[in-house]
Amino acid sequence: MEMITSGQITKIHALKNAIGLDDAAYRDMLDERFGVFSSKQLTAKQAAFIIGDWEKKATDAGSWKPHPGRKRYQEFKGRSPHLASPRQLRMVRAMWDQVARAPKDQRDAAFDKLLRRVVKRDSINFLRKTDVAAVVEALEAMGAKKEAA
């Protein structure tokens, strides 16, 4: 089990402030979701999940801008070898952005729904390397339908 990095801890605390969580609510969330009382007790995978979720919320709220020099999903680098790499996640997400018909504010939820239907995963954060081919196939089929219409 790979433990959280200092960079992930820093980012979690910055995002906590960006989404307006007070310390009590933050610690309650950690306890409810992961059974810990400090971000230092999280695994790298749990931290990556929180970062992805809070980054989306803070960006949607207009209180956070992703770092312009950093590639999306880079916080997943070095995670478990059976999970999709950051490069695969960026590819899948770029394909989704091209074929999605949902309004921009509903695209993330629509993408999560597609992932649940196609590969039984709740979020792109949990996509396995073996799931990527099925997701790509589904997105290509959506692209073909979009072009035909």
N, C-alpha and C positions, 0 to 999 in steps of 0.2 A: 504494500500500500504506500503510494507516494504521497508525502506530506506537502502541504501548502507551501508556496514560495513566498519570500518577503515581498516580491513585486505584486503577487496576488493579494496579500494582506493590505498593502497600500492602496491598491485599486478598489478593493471592497470598501474600505473606509471612506475613500473619496466618493464612491458611488452612493454609499449610505447617506452622506451629507447632501449629495445632488438630488436624491429622491425625497429628502426631508424626513428620514427616520431618526427618531430620538434614540438614545442609548437603550432605554428599557424595551422599546418595540423591537429594536435590532436584536437584542439578546433573547427576547421571547421567540422571534423568528428562528434564530439559530437552534434554540432548544426544541421547538416544535418540529422543524424540518429535519434536523440532523442529530439531535440529542447532545449538543455541545453548548458551551456558554461563551466560547471565545473563538474568533476566526482562526486562531493559531492551532486549534484542535481539528480543523477541517482537513480533508484530503485534498489533493490537487484537483481531482475530478469534481468534488463538491464545490470547491471554490470557483472552478470554471463555470459551473452551472449558475451559481449566484451572480457572477460577473456578467455572463451572457444575459440573464434575465433582467438584472438591474440596469445594464447598459441600454437595453431596449426601452425600459420604462423611462429612464432619465433622458434619453434622446427624444422619445416621443413627447415628453413634457417640456422639452426645450431647455433643460438645465444641464445638458451634457453634450459635448461634441466628441466623437471618437477621435483619437489622436491621428492626425493626417498622415504621419509618416509610418504608421503601423498598419500592417495588413490585418484584415478581418480574420477572426478565429485564431490568431497567433498565440493566444493564451492557452490553446489546446496542444501546442507543440510539446512533444515528449510525453504525452499521456499514454495510456495503455495501448500496446501495439495492435490489439484487435479492433480498436475504434478508428473511425475515419480520420485521416490526417487533416491539418488545416487547409492544405491545398485542395484536397477532395471536397471539403466543406465549402470553400470559396467557389469551386467549379459548380457544385450542385446549386448553391445559392444564386450564382449568376444565371444559370439556366432557368431557375424559377423566376427570377426577375424579368426574364425575356418572355416567358409564356403566361405569367400570371394575369388574370383578368380582374381580380379583385381590386377595389380601390386601395390606394397606398396605405391608408390607416388600418386596413383589414388584411393585408398581405401576410403578415407574420402568423396570424391565427389560421388563415387559409393554408399556409404552407405546413403548419403543424398538423392540420387536419389531413392533408395529403400524406404526410409521413405516417400518421397513424393508420391510414387506410392501406398504404402500399407495403410498409415494412414493420408496422406495429411498434413504432417508436413515438414517444410523446414530443420530442423536440430534436432539432438537428444536433444538439449537444450530445445525444446518445446514439447517433448514427454509427453503425459498425462498417468496417471496410467491406464486408460481404453484402451490406445493404445498398451500397453506392450504385451498383449496376442496375438493380431493380428501380431505384429512384430515377436514374438517368433514363432508363427505358420509358418510364411513365411520363417524364418531362418531355422526351422526344415525341411521344405520342400526342401529348397536349400541344406541342409546337406544330405538328402536322395538321391537327384539327384546326388550329388557329389560322394557319396558312390557307387551308381549304375554304374557310369561312369567308 
